[in-house]
Amino acid sequence: MGVANLIMLFLGGVLIVFGYLRAREPWARYRALREQDANIARYEAWRGGLRDEGTTGASVAMQVLRRQVRDGAIAIGTGIIFVIAGFALP
């Protein structure tokens, strides 16, 4: 293994860890908001009321959290590509 291989492996590992740390907390908050939104929808359906389908603060927050998770997943994917390239280089 050459120096280029080790650099690629190191950068890939750093990107994977960075992406995981960047996506972990927003994913947990997104799941909690989604669960809370589903609970409210069930309650509204049980109550017989019509639920407003407009934009809410929670829906905007879920969009922001999804974007943060997507950015973390892109970093993880790039890290995986770097690791594979680190092993594939001659």
C-alpha positions, 0 to 999 in steps of 0.5 A: 500500500502506498501513501496515496492509498493510506490518504484515501483510506484516512479521508474516507474514514474521516468522511464516514465519521463526519457524516454519521455525526452530522446525520445522527441527531437530525435523524432522531429529531425527525423521527420524533417529529414524524411520530408526533405528527402521526399521533396528532393525525390519529387524534384528529381522525378519532375526534372527527375533525378536519385537519388543516393540510397547510404548511406548519412549523413542524413540516418546515422543521422536518424538511430542514432535518431531512436536508441535514440527514441527506447532507450527512448521507452524502458525506458517508457515501463519499467516504465509502467511495474514498475507502473503496478507491483507497483499496482499488488504487495500485 
